[in-house]
Amino acid sequence: MAAQRNRSKESKDCSGLVLLCLFFGIPWEAGARQISYSIPEELEKGSFVGNISKDLGLAPRELAERGVRIVSRGRTQLFSLNPRSGSLVTAGRIDREELCAQSARCVVSFNILVEDRVKLFGIEIEVTDINDNAPKFQAENLDVKINENVAAGMRFPLPEAIDPDVGVNSLQSYQLSPNKHFSLRVQSRANGVKYPELVLEHSLDREEEAIHHLVLTASDGGDPLRSGTVLVSVTVFDANDNAPVFTLPEYRVSVPENLPVGTQLLTVTATDRDEGANGEVTYSFRKLPDTQLLKFQLNKYTGEIKISENLDYEETGFYEIEIQAEDGGAYLATAKVLITVEDVNDNSPELTITSLFSPVTEDSPLGTVVALLNVHDLDSEQNGQVTCSILAYLPFKLEKSIDSYYRLVIHRALDREQVSSYNITVTATDGGSPPLSTEAHFMLQVADINDNPPTFSQVSYFTYIPENNARGASIFSVTALDPDSKENAQIIYSLAEDTIQGVPLSSYISINSDTGVLYALRSFDYEQFHELQMQVTASDSGDPPLSSNVSLSLFVLDQNDNAPEILYPALPTDGSTGVELAPRSAEPGYLVTKVVAVDRDSGQNAWLSYRLLKASEPGLFAVGEHTGEVRTARALLDRDALKQSLVVAVQDHGQPPLSATVTLTVAVADSIPQVLADLGSFESPANSETSDLTLYLVVAVAAVSCVFLAFVIVLLAHRLRRWHKSRLLQASGGGLTGVSGSHFVGVDGVRAFLQTYSHEVSLTADSRKSHLIFPQPNYADTLISQESCEKNDPLSLLDDSKFPIEDTPLVPVSFIFIFTFVKKKKIGFYFEVCGMMVESVNAKTLMSRI
């Protein structure tokens, strides 16, 4: 029958209905936190007990969400929760007799924990009896011995039947099969137990009938009615007119529960005044359950009672034993032995961790419950009083909850970075003497929160990398540490956005977001930039993420990766060769020209030295090792060829050293006519048709002569208009101010060399608009003097290294400056006689001819 539930508060005015409510499973509350139900025994597993969700004020689905569960102390769980219906159901078949024996009221108590609120509710379920057991005698056959001289009316006690049920379902009556000698009377003891007595109605005659067979029936009052029978065999003996008599009707003894096995408790004594066999008394247990029968041992001849098994106060604190004394003439006598077991402190407290809320976040507020503990001691009184404690240094404390429950709460702030877990030992100690204790150990993990940013091992970093590094090469590694755990300690590296010379930093450097290794995405050039400044950011993966920055300086080391670059003389783009003039009257040490070179490297990689690699006339010219000046090594002789070819090598001091070469052509002549007269003696390396080149040269000279006058007029007009600009250019320092300084102006040696000639060169973006201005030269520390101008000595002048030099042919005038200038692969000659422009010719034919 399914149990139904109801509140006892709803029926307080109906006190007569309480038993009815309990029988039909209607719950009632004993207090604010007590819920009671009633169910009959022997229900099937899963039978409805009560709507616990409604009684707790929860919806059925909230049972699982709030962690509602049954907590009990070391006992087989008899009930369970049905999370779907929200009801309390049986976890198996419940046998009231097994659970509560013959107690008048059988109540099962346990607690229900609402875990999210850490709230306990006491549950009491009364298990009501049903008539599931029939009365049963201990033996199937019962022998009764009666002396023949027993007078009518004598009573013979018979063993009662045992019915585990209670109330109306228990034993109610006895019936004896019809016979003419015996009747049956039912007696009740002080505890209400009914037992039968066989009453002799008429005297017996052994010779008429020695054995009488009777059937004793025991019946209960249940529905349906159940009964049990025993066959009683009455044997008639010869006369024995005295029965055994015990010295006391009741024997009482109190013993501690820790008595050793074999200890004698007491001795019962019964006497019989008969003689012989009729006077010999033997002792036996008349009524003792099987569980108690194993606890005690009775000497049938002496009446000594000893302990055969250890006593346990917590199991049974009181024993009532009935001893039977029987003489040889079948007379019986009974006496009770009442044994009281005294409690000793022999049980340690039981400590159970009911709930453990692990892990707990390190930012949990003070007072947060982290564990719920239950303590119990099977001992009684002071021996069962239990106190709990933990170590004082722990940031927790124990608080007493309801019943025998303790709460472990946070007492001081937690910090996972200092202590990530706590090995907690809870000690439960009873009040016995000596006290007994029990320890429970459990591990409480502290969950991390993102409260620490990543930190770098250094305030700033710097590293060096040689230029021309391989692309994708690893150049450096940064490391940051985060004391947090899991994703809060997972670090992601990145570079702060920046630009270098207008280019994003990310196109130069990349960083592995997981390892912090930096990679070069480009091959660095020391000549482009010397160092890189960047910010490295380390961010964790927490929510919200925390980060920190560190500066990184990357210094590029110079490598000898640039060969010397010759600024003067520059190689013409059309294959022609520049010509330098050396008068035959030049003395030894005469400055013919100067080779100017620069190296874009730095340090010793840019230290240059000059040497003469090859000369058509060895010993005629020498080159300054550090200046690059080409000077005559001896006086020029008539036998020296007009055309002298020199190969000058320029080498840096890097490892390995790099070098460049330039070929100089020096014309040895005192005048321009001499040069022109001897042009036929030069062999062109590029073209073997000498006659055609000569014709081209003559035609070119004639054409230039025709337009010379017109050119002079136009030149004068332009000079007047640009006079103002020329003044500004002179004021700018006398150098190559119109030329971009990025190629060689920054080199002090080149600037000093060019300034010694005190010439001005003005270049525009369009080379066809470029022009040369030759003011009156400053003769201090230059290659020529006023006397040389009057003697018509030739002079080769130096121009910008980035523009090939045009050759100015010599004409029979007092003095000529010669410059070479590139105009989109067209080479022209400009003539100036002691500072005045007089003629220009196309130099291509002239150079080819030479």
C-alpha positions in Angstrom: 0.0 0.0 0.0 1.5 3.3 -1.1 2.3 5.7 1.7 0.6 9.1 1.8 1.8 12.2 3.6 0.3 15.0 5.5 1.5 17.5 8.1 0.8 16.8 11.7 0.2 20.5 12.3 -2.9 20.3 10.2 -4.3 17.7 12.6 -3.3 18.9 16.0 -6.9 19.4 17.0 -7.6 15.7 16.1 -5.4 13.9 18.6 -7.4 10.8 18.1 -6.3 10.7 14.5 -2.6 10.6 15.1 -2.3 6.8 15.1 -4.4 6.7 11.9 -2.1 9.3 10.2 0.9 7.3 11.2 -0.6 4.1 9.8 -1.5 5.6 6.4 2.0 7.2 6.0 0.9 10.8 6.7 4.0 12.9 7.7 4.1 15.0 10.8 6.7 17.4 12.0 8.1 17.1 15.5 9.7 20.5 15.3 10.7 23.3 12.9 13.2 21.1 11.2 11.6 17.6 11.8 9.6 15.8 9.2 7.8 12.5 10.0 6.2 9.8 7.9 4.7 6.4 8.6 4.8 3.4 6.3 4.0 -0.3 6.7 6.7 -2.8 6.6 7.5 -5.2 3.7 6.9 -2.5 1.0 8.4 -3.1 -2.4 11.6 -1.3 -3.4 10.8 2.2 -4.7 7.5 2.5 -2.8 6.3 6.0 -2.1 7.0 7.2 1.4 6.4 11.0 1.3 6.6 14.0 -1.0 9.9 15.3 0.4 10.3 18.1 -2.1 7.0 19.7 -1.1 7.8 19.3 2.6 11.2 21.0 2.0 9.5 23.8 0.0 11.3 22.8 -3.2 10.3 21.8 -6.7 11.2 18.2 -7.7 13.9 19.4 -10.1 15.6 21.4 -7.4 16.5 18.3 -5.5 19.4 17.6 -7.8 20.2 21.3 -8.4 20.5 22.1 -4.7 22.3 18.9 -3.9 19.6 17.4 -1.6 20.7 14.0 -0.3 20.2 11.7 2.6 22.9 11.5 5.2 23.0 8.8 7.8 25.5 7.3 10.2 27.1 4.1 9.1 23.8 2.2 8.5 22.5 0.5 5.4 20.4 3.1 3.6 16.7 2.1 3.7 15.4 5.0 1.8 16.3 7.1 -1.3 15.2 10.2 -3.1 13.4 10.1 -6.5 14.7 13.2 -8.3 12.0 13.0 -10.9 8.9 13.0 -8.6 10.6 14.7 -5.7 9.4 12.0 -3.4 11.1 9.8 -0.7 10.9 6.2 -1.6 12.1 2.9 -0.1 15.5 1.7 -1.2 14.6 -2.0 -0.5 12.3 -4.3 1.4 12.0 -3.2 5.1 11.5 -5.9 7.7 10.2 -4.3 10.9 11.1 -7.3 13.0 14.7 -7.3 11.8 15.0 -3.6 12.2 13.4 -3.0 15.6 12.8 -6.5 17.0 9.7 -6.4 19.2 9.8 -2.7 20.1 6.4 -1.2 20.5 7.3 1.6 18.1 9.8 1.3 15.3 11.2 4.6 14.1 14.0 5.1 11.5 15.7 8.5 11.8 18.1 10.2 9.4 18.9 13.6 8.1 18.4 15.2 4.7 21.0 17.8 3.7 20.2 20.7 1.4 23.8 21.1 0.3 23.7 24.5 -1.3 22.2 26.1 1.9 24.1 23.7 4.2 20.8 23.0 6.0 19.8 19.8 7.6 16.3 18.5 8.1 15.6 15.6 10.5 13.4 12.8 9.1 11.6 10.2 11.2 9.8 7.4 9.5 7.7 5.0 11.6 7.6 1.5 10.2 4.2 -0.1 11.2 3.8 -3.8 11.7 1.8 -6.1 9.4 0.9 -9.6 10.1 3.7 -11.2 8.2 4.8 -13.7 10.9 3.0 -16.6 12.4 3.5 -17.7 16.0 6.2 -20.2 16.2 7.4 -22.6 18.9 11.1 -23.2 19.4 10.7 -26.9 19.0 8.4 -29.0 16.9 7.9 -31.6 19.7 7.6 -30.9 23.3 8.1 -33.6 26.0 6.3 -33.2 29.3 7.0 -35.6 32.1 4.3 -35.9 34.9 4.4 -38.1 38.0 1.4 -40.2 38.3 0.7 -39.0 41.8 0.3 -35.5 40.8 -2.9 -34.2 42.1 -5.5 -32.7 39.9 -5.2 -29.0 39.3 -1.4 -29.1 39.0 0.0 -26.7 36.4 2.8 -27.5 34.0 4.3 -24.4 32.3 4.7 -24.9 28.6 7.1 -22.9 26.4 5.3 -20.0 24.7 5.3 -19.4 21.0 7.2 -16.5 19.6 5.6 -14.1 17.2 7.9 -11.2 16.1 4.9 -9.1 15.2 3.6 -6.6 17.6 0.1 -5.3 18.6 -2.8 -7.3 17.4 -0.5 -9.1 15.0 1.4 -10.7 17.8 0.5 -13.8 19.8 -3.0 -13.5 21.2 -4.2 -17.0 22.2 -3.4 -20.7 22.7 -5.7 -23.7 22.1 -5.2 -27.3 23.2 -6.5 -30.3 21.4 -9.5 -31.9 23.2 -8.7 -34.5 25.8 -10.1 -35.7 29.1 -7.1 -35.2 31.4 -5.7 -31.8 30.5 -6.8 -28.3 30.0 -5.0 -25.1 29.0 -4.7 -21.9 30.8 -3.0 -18.8 29.5 -1.0 -16.6 31.8 0.6 -13.2 31.3 3.9 -12.0 32.6 4.6 -8.5 33.9 5.8 -7.5 30.4 2.6 -8.6 28.9 3.9 -11.8 27.3 1.4 -14.6 27.3 2.5 -18.2 28.0 0.5 -21.4 28.3 0.2 -23.7 31.2 -0.9 -27.3 31.0 -3.5 -28.0 33.8 -4.1 -31.5 35.0 -7.9 -31.9 35.3 -8.0 -35.5 36.3 -5.5 -37.8 38.0 -3.2 -39.8 35.8 -2.8 -43.5 35.7 0.4 -44.6 34.1 -0.8 -48.1 33.8 -3.9 -46.9 31.9 -2.0 -44.5 29.6 1.7 -43.9 29.9 2.0 -41.2 27.2 -0.6 -38.6 26.2 -0.2 -36.9 22.8 -1.6 -33.3 22.7 -1.5 -30.5 20.1 -0.9 -27.0 21.3 -1.9 -24.3 18.9 -0.8 -20.6 19.1 -2.7 -18.0 17.2 -2.3 -14.2 16.6 -5.0 -11.6 16.0 -3.9 -10.4 12.6 -5.9 -10.4 9.4 -5.6 -13.0 8.0 -5.1 -15.0 11.2 -1.8 -16.9 11.5 -1.0 -19.8 13.9 1.6 -22.3 14.8 1.5 -25.7 16.5 3.7 -28.0 18.6 3.2 -31.6 19.4 3.1 -32.1 23.2 4.0 -35.6 24.5 3.1 -36.1 28.1 5.0 -39.0 29.7 3.6 -40.2 33.1 6.3 -41.2 35.6 6.2 -42.8 38.9 5.7 -40.7 41.9 8.0 -37.8 42.6 6.3 -35.5 44.9 8.9 -32.7 45.2 9.9 -30.2 42.5 13.2 -28.3 42.4 13.2 -24.9 44.1 15.6 -22.0 43.2 17.2 -20.1 46.0 16.1 -16.8 44.4 13.3 -16.0 42.0 15.5 -13.5 40.2 19.2 -13.2 40.0 20.7 -9.8 39.2 24.3 -8.9 38.2 26.0 -5.9 36.6 29.2 -6.4 34.6 31.4 -4.1 32.5 31.3 -4.7 28.9 35.0 -5.3 28.6 35.1 -8.5 30.6 37.2 -11.2 29.0 35.6 -14.3 27.5 35.3 -17.2 30.1 34.6 -14.9 33.0 32.0 -16.4 35.5 29.1 -14.0 36.0 27.1 -15.9 38.7 25.9 -19.3 39.8 22.2 -20.2 40.1 21.1 -22.9 42.6 18.0 -25.0 42.8 17.3 -27.8 45.4 15.1 -30.9 45.4 14.1 -32.7 48.6 13.6 -35.9 46.8 16.3 -38.5 46.9 18.0 -40.5 44.2 17.3 -39.6 40.6 14.2 -37.6 41.6 16.4 -35.3 43.6 19.2 -34.7 41.0 18.7 -31.2 39.4 20.0 -30.2 36.0 20.0 -26.6 34.7 19.2 -25.3 31.2 18.3 -22.1 29.4 14.6 -22.2 29.1 14.0 -19.1 27.0 16.9 -17.5 25.2 17.2 -16.1 21.6 19.8 -17.6 19.4 21.9 -14.3 19.4 22.0 -14.4 23.2 22.5 -18.1 23.4 26.0 -17.7 22.0 26.9 -15.0 24.5 26.5 -17.1 27.6 27.5 -20.6 28.7 25.5 -22.6 31.5 27.0 -25.5 33.3 24.0 -27.9 33.5 25.2 -29.6 36.7 26.6 -26.6 38.7 24.5 -23.7 37.4 27.5 -21.5 36.7 26.9 -18.9 34.0 30.0 -17.7 32.1 30.7 -15.3 29.1 31.3 -17.2 25.9 31.5 -14.1 23.7 32.5 -10.5 24.2 29.8 -8.3 25.5 29.1 -4.9 23.9 27.1 -2.3 25.6 26.5 -0.5 22.3 24.9 -3.7 21.0 22.8 -4.7 24.0 22.9 -3.2 27.4 20.6 -5.6 29.2 20.0 -9.4 29.1 17.0 -11.2 30.7 17.7 -15.0 30.9 15.3 -17.6 32.2 16.9 -20.7 33.8 15.1 -24.0 34.1 15.9 -26.5 36.9 14.7 -30.1 36.4 15.0 -33.0 38.8 15.1 -36.6 37.9 11.4 -37.0 38.5 10.5 -34.5 35.8 9.7 -31.7 38.1 10.6 -28.2 36.8 11.4 -24.9 38.4 12.3 -21.5 36.7 14.2 -18.5 37.7 15.2 -15.2 36.0 18.8 -14.0 35.6 19.0 -10.2 34.8 22.4 -9.1 33.5 23.1 -5.4 33.2 26.1 -4.5 30.9 27.9 -1.3 32.0 29.4 1.0 29.5 33.2 1.5 29.4 35.0 3.9 27.0 35.9 1.3 24.5 34.7 3.1 21.3 36.6 5.8 19.5 34.5 8.6 18.1 33.2 8.1 14.5 34.1 11.1 12.3 32.4 11.3 8.9 33.0 14.0 6.2 29.5 14.6 5.1 30.3 17.3 2.5 33.6 18.7 1.1 33.4 21.8 -1.0 36.8 21.5 -2.8 38.2 23.4 -4.5 37.4 26.7 -2.9 38.4 29.9 -4.7 41.2 32.0 -3.1 38.9 35.1 -2.9 36.2 33.3 -0.9 34.9 35.6 1.9 35.5 34.8 5.5 32.9 32.4 7.0 32.5 30.4 3.8 31.7 26.8 4.6 34.2 24.4 3.1 33.3 21.1 4.8 30.4 19.6 6.8 31.4 17.0 9.4 29.4 14.5 11.5 30.7 13.0 14.7 29.2 10.1 16.8 30.4 8.0 19.6 28.7 4.7 20.4 29.5 5.0 24.1 27.1 6.7 26.5 27.0 9.7 28.8 30.4 11.2 29.3 32.1 8.6 27.2 30.0 9.6 24.2 30.6 13.4 24.5 32.7 14.3 21.5 34.6 17.6 20.7 36.3 18.4 17.4 39.5 20.4 16.8 41.9 21.3 14.0 45.5 22.7 14.0 45.6 26.4 15.1 47.8 27.6 12.2 45.3 26.7 9.6 43.1 29.5 8.2 40.0 27.6 9.1 37.9 27.1 12.2 35.2 24.6 13.3 31.7 25.7 14.2 29.1 23.6 15.9 26.0 23.0 13.8 22.8 21.2 14.6 22.9 17.7 16.3 26.3 16.2 16.0 27.4 18.2 12.9 30.3 20.6 12.6 31.0 23.2 9.9 34.5 24.0 8.8 34.6 27.6 7.7 37.3 30.0 6.4 38.7 32.0 9.2 41.6 33.9 7.4 42.0 35.0 3.8 43.4 32.4 1.4 46.2 33.0 -1.2 46.7 30.1 -3.7 50.1 31.5 -4.7 51.3 31.0 -1.1 49.5 27.8 -0.3 47.7 25.9 -3.1 46.2 23.1 -1.0 45.7 22.3 2.7 46.0 18.8 4.2 43.5 19.2 7.0 43.3 16.9 9.9 40.2 17.0 12.1 40.5 15.3 15.5 37.4 14.1 17.3 38.0 13.3 21.0 35.5 11.9 23.5 35.1 12.6 27.2 36.1 9.2 28.5 38.9 8.3 30.8 41.3 7.8 29.2 39.9 9.8 26.2 39.8 8.2 22.8 40.2 10.1 19.6 39.8 9.7 15.9 41.3 11.7 13.0 39.9 12.4 9.6 42.3 13.6 6.9 41.2 15.4 3.7 42.8 17.6 1.1 41.3 21.0 0.3 42.4 22.5 -2.9 42.5 26.3 -3.4 41.2 27.4 -6.8 43.1 30.1 -8.6 41.8 33.5 -9.7 43.7 35.8 -12.0 45.2 38.2 -9.5 48.8 38.3 -10.7 50.1 39.7 -13.9 53.0 38.1 -15.8 56.4 39.5 -14.8 59.6 39.5 -16.8 62.9 38.4 -15.2 64.6 41.7 -16.2 63.5 45.4 -16.3 64.8 45.6 -19.9 66.6 43.5 -22.4 69.1 44.1 -25.1 70.8 41.9 -27.6 73.1 42.1 -30.6 72.7 40.6 -34.1 75.0 40.8 -37.0 73.7 42.3 -40.1 72.8 40.2 -43.2 71.2 37.7 -40.8 69.1 34.9 -42.3 65.4 35.5 -42.6 63.4 33.7 -40.1 66.4 33.2 -37.7 65.8 33.2 -34.0 67.5 36.3 -32.5 66.4 36.4 -28.9 64.0 35.0 -26.3 62.1 36.7 -23.5 60.5 34.9 -20.6 57.8 36.0 -18.3 56.4 34.1 -15.3 52.9 34.2 -13.8 52.5 32.7 -10.3 48.8 31.9 -11.1 47.8 28.5 -12.5 46.2 27.0 -15.6 44.8 29.5 -18.0 45.6 32.3 -15.6 49.3 31.5 -16.0 49.2 30.8 -19.7 51.2 33.6 -21.2 50.8 35.1 -24.7 53.7 37.2 -26.0 53.2 40.0 -28.5 55.0 43.1 -29.8 53.6 46.6 -29.3 52.8 48.3 -32.6 55.5 50.6 -33.9 57.0 51.8 -37.1 60.7 51.9 -38.2 61.4 54.4 -41.0 57.8 54.4 -41.9 57.5 50.6 -42.0 55.6 48.6 -39.4 57.8 46.9 -36.8 55.9 43.6 -37.5 57.5 43.5 -40.9 60.9 43.3 -39.3 60.4 41.3 -36.2 57.9 38.6 -35.1 57.5 36.8 -31.8 56.2 33.4 -31.0 53.2 34.0 -28.9 53.7 30.8 -26.9 57.5 30.7 -26.3 58.5 34.4 -26.5 61.2 33.6 -29.1 61.8 36.6 -31.5 62.5 36.0 -35.2 63.9 38.2 -37.8 61.6 38.6 -40.8 64.2 40.5 -42.8 67.8 40.5 -43.3 69.0 43.6 -41.3 71.4 46.2 -42.9 73.6 48.1 -40.5 73.9 50.8 -43.1 70.1 51.2 -43.0 69.7 51.4 -39.2 71.9 50.6 -36.2 69.3 49.6 -33.6 65.7 48.7 -33.1 63.7 49.6 -30.0 60.5 47.7 -29.2 58.1 46.8 -26.4 57.3 43.2 -25.7 53.9 42.5 -24.0 53.2 39.4 -21.9 49.5 38.8 -21.3 47.9 35.9 -19.4 44.7 34.1 -20.5 42.7 35.0 -17.4 39.4 36.8 -17.4 40.0 39.7 -17.4 43.6 39.2 -18.7 46.5 40.9 -17.0 49.7 42.0 -18.8 53.1 43.7 -18.4 55.6 45.3 -20.8 59.3 45.2 -21.1 61.6 47.2 -23.5 64.0 45.3 -25.8 66.9 47.0 -27.6 68.2 45.2 -30.7 71.6 46.4 -31.8 72.7 45.6 -35.4 76.4 44.8 -35.7 78.2 45.8 -38.8 79.7 43.2 -41.2 82.0 43.8 -44.0 79.4 43.4 -46.6 80.1 46.5 -48.7 83.0 46.8 -51.1 84.7 50.1 -51.4 82.8 52.4 -53.8 85.0 54.6 -56.1 83.6 58.0 -56.4 86.3 59.4 -58.7 87.1 58.7 -61.4 83.7 57.2 -62.2 83.3 54.7 -64.9 81.3 56.2 -67.8 78.2 54.3 -68.7 78.9 54.1 -72.4 82.2 52.3 -72.1 84.5 55.3 -72.7 87.5 56.0 -70.5 88.2 59.3 -68.7 91.6 60.9 -69.5 93.9 62.6 -67.0 96.7 65.0 -68.3 100.2 65.0 -67.0 102.6 67.5 -68.6 105.9 66.2 -69.7 107.5 68.9 -67.7 106.0 67.6 -64.4 108.4 67.0 -61.6 108.5 63.9 -59.4 105.6 64.0 -56.9 103.4 65.9 -59.3 99.8 65.4 -58.5 98.2 63.9 -61.5 94.8 63.0 -60.0 93.2 61.6 -56.9 91.2 58.4 -56.5 88.4 59.0 -54.1 86.5 56.0 -52.6 84.2 55.4 -49.7 82.9 52.3 -47.9 79.4 52.3 -46.5 80.5 50.0 -43.6 81.8 51.3 -40.4 84.8 50.9 -38.2 87.7 49.0 -39.6 85.4 47.7 -42.3 85.5 51.2 -43.7 89.2 51.9 -43.4 90.5 52.1 -47.0 94.0 51.7 -48.4 95.0 52.4 -52.0 97.7 50.7 -54.0 98.8 50.6 -57.7 97.8 47.3 -59.0 99.0 47.6 -62.6 100.7 50.2 -64.7 101.7 50.3 -68.3 104.9 52.0 -67.3 106.1 50.6 -64.0 107.8 53.1 -61.7 106.4 56.1 -63.5 103.5 56.7 -61.1 102.8 56.1 -57.4 99.6 56.0 -55.4 99.3 57.3 -51.8 98.3 54.4 -49.6 95.9 56.4 -47.4 95.1 59.4 -49.7 94.6 57.8 -53.1 96.6 60.6 -54.7 98.3 59.6 -58.0 101.6 61.3 -58.4 104.5 61.0 -60.7 107.3 58.9 -59.2 110.0 60.3 -61.5 110.4 62.9 -64.2 108.6 62.3 -67.4 110.9 61.4 -70.4 110.3 61.8 -74.1 110.4 58.1 -74.5 107.4 57.7 -72.2 104.3 56.9 -74.1 101.6 59.4 -74.5 98.9 57.1 -73.1 99.6 55.6 -69.7 97.1 53.1 -68.2 97.0 52.6 -64.5 94.9 50.2 -62.4 94.4 51.3 -58.9 93.0 49.0 -56.2 91.0 50.2 -53.2 90.7 47.7 -50.3 89.0 47.9 -46.9 90.3 46.3 -43.6 87.3 44.0 -43.0 87.5 40.2 -42.5 87.6 39.1 -45.2 88.7 42.3 -46.9 86.8 43.6 -50.0 88.2 45.7 -52.8 87.4 47.6 -55.9 89.6 48.7 -58.9 89.6 51.6 -61.2 91.4 52.1 -64.5 93.0 55.5 -65.1 94.2 56.7 -68.5 96.8 59.4 -68.2 97.8 61.4 -71.3 101.4 62.6 -71.1 101.6 65.8 -73.1 102.4 69.5 -72.7 99.6 70.9 -74.9 96.4 70.0 -76.5 97.7 70.0 -80.1 100.2 67.4 -79.1 97.4 65.3 -77.7 95.4 65.7 -81.0 98.4 65.0 -83.1 99.1 61.8 -81.3 95.5 60.5 -81.2 96.2 58.2 -84.0 98.7 56.4 -81.9 96.0 55.3 -79.3 94.4 52.0 -80.0 90.7 51.7 -79.1 90.1 48.5 -77.1 86.5 48.5 -78.0 86.7 49.2 -81.8 89.5 48.4 -84.3 88.3 50.7 -87.1 90.7 53.6 -86.2 90.1 55.5 -89.4 86.4 55.8 -88.9 86.9 57.1 -85.3 89.3 59.7 -86.5 86.8 61.0 -89.1 84.2 61.2 -86.4 86.5 63.2 -84.2 87.4 65.7 -86.9 83.7 66.2 -87.9 82.8 66.7 -84.2 85.5 69.3 -83.7 84.4 71.2 -86.7 80.8 71.2 -85.7 81.6 72.4 -82.2 83.7 75.2 -83.6 80.8 76.4 -85.7 78.4 76.6 -82.8 80.9 77.9 -80.4 80.2 81.6 -80.9 76.5 81.1 -80.6 77.1 79.0 -77.5 79.2 81.8 -75.9 76.4 84.3 -76.4 73.8 82.1 -74.9 76.1 81.2 -72.0 76.7 84.8 -71.2 73.0 85.5 -71.1 72.4 82.6 -68.8 75.3 83.5 -66.5 73.8 87.0 -66.0 70.5 85.5 -65.1 72.0 83.0 -62.7 74.6 85.2 -61.2 72.5 85.5 -58.1 72.2 81.8 -57.7 76.0 81.3 -58.1 76.6 83.7 -55.3 74.3 81.7 -53.1 76.1 78.5 -54.0 79.5 80.0 -53.3 78.3 81.0 -49.8 77.2 77.4 -49.1 80.7 76.2 -48.5 82.5 75.8 -51.8 81.6 72.1 -52.0 79.3 70.0 -54.1 76.3 71.5 -52.5 73.9 70.6 -55.3 74.7 66.9 -55.0 72.9 64.6 -52.5 75.1 64.1 -49.5 73.8 60.7 -48.9 76.4 59.2 -51.2 79.7 60.7 -50.2 79.4 64.2 -48.8 79.2 62.7 -45.3 82.7 61.2 -45.8 85.2 63.8 -44.4 88.0 62.8 -46.7 86.0 63.3 -49.8 84.6 66.6 -48.7 88.1 67.9 -47.9 89.4 66.8 -51.2 86.7 68.4 -53.2 86.9 71.7 -51.3 90.6 72.1 -52.1 89.7 72.8 -55.7 87.2 75.6 -54.7 84.9 74.8 -57.6 81.1 74.9 -57.6 79.0 72.3 -59.2 75.2 72.8 -59.5 73.0 69.8 -60.3 69.3 69.7 -60.8 67.0 66.6 -60.7 67.0 66.6 -64.5 70.5 66.0 -65.6 69.9 67.8 -68.8 69.5 71.0 -66.8 72.7 70.4 -64.8 75.6 72.8 -65.4 79.1 73.6 -64.2 80.2 77.0 -62.9 83.9 77.7 -62.8 84.8 80.8 -60.9 88.3 82.0 -60.5 90.0 79.2 -58.7 91.7 79.4 -55.3 95.2 78.3 -55.9 96.0 77.5 -52.3 96.7 73.8 -51.9 95.4 72.9 -55.3 96.8 71.0 -58.2 97.7 74.1 -60.3 99.0 77.7 -59.9 98.7 80.9 -61.8 101.9 80.1 -63.5 100.6 76.8 -64.7 97.6 78.6 -66.2 99.9 80.9 -68.1 101.9 77.9 -69.3 98.7 76.2 -70.5 99.3 73.2 -68.2 96.4 70.8 -68.2 94.5 69.9 -65.0 92.1 67.2 -64.2 89.3 68.1 -61.7 87.1 65.9 -59.6 83.3 65.8 -59.7 80.6 64.0 -57.8 81.2 60.3 -57.4 77.7 59.4 -58.5 78.0 61.1 -61.8 80.7 60.0 -64.4 83.1 62.7 -65.3 83.0 64.2 -68.8 86.3 65.0 -70.4 87.0 68.6 -71.6 89.4 68.5 -74.6 92.4 70.8 -74.7 92.5 73.7 -77.1 95.4 75.9 -77.9 94.6 78.6 -75.4 96.3 79.9 -72.3 94.6 77.5 -69.7 91.8 74.9 -69.6 89.8 73.2 -66.9 88.6 69.8 -67.9 85.5 68.2 -66.4 83.5 65.2 -67.3 79.7 65.2 -66.7 77.0 62.7 -67.4 73.8 63.7 -69.1 71.7 60.6 -69.6 74.6 58.6 -71.2 75.7 61.6 -73.3 79.2 62.9 -72.6 80.1 66.5 -73.5 83.2 68.6 -73.1 83.1 72.1 -71.7 86.1 74.4 -72.2 87.0 77.4 -70.1 90.0 79.5 -70.7 91.2 80.8 -67.3 87.7 80.8 -65.9 85.7 81.5 -69.1 83.6 78.8 -70.9 84.9 78.8 -74.7 83.8 75.5 -76.3 82.1 72.1 -75.9 82.4 69.1 -78.1 80.9 65.6 -78.0 83.4 63.5 -76.1 82.2 60.1 -77.2 84.1 60.2 -80.5 87.1 61.7 -78.8 87.2 59.0 -76.1 86.6 56.2 -78.6 89.5 57.6 -80.6 91.8 57.7 -77.6 
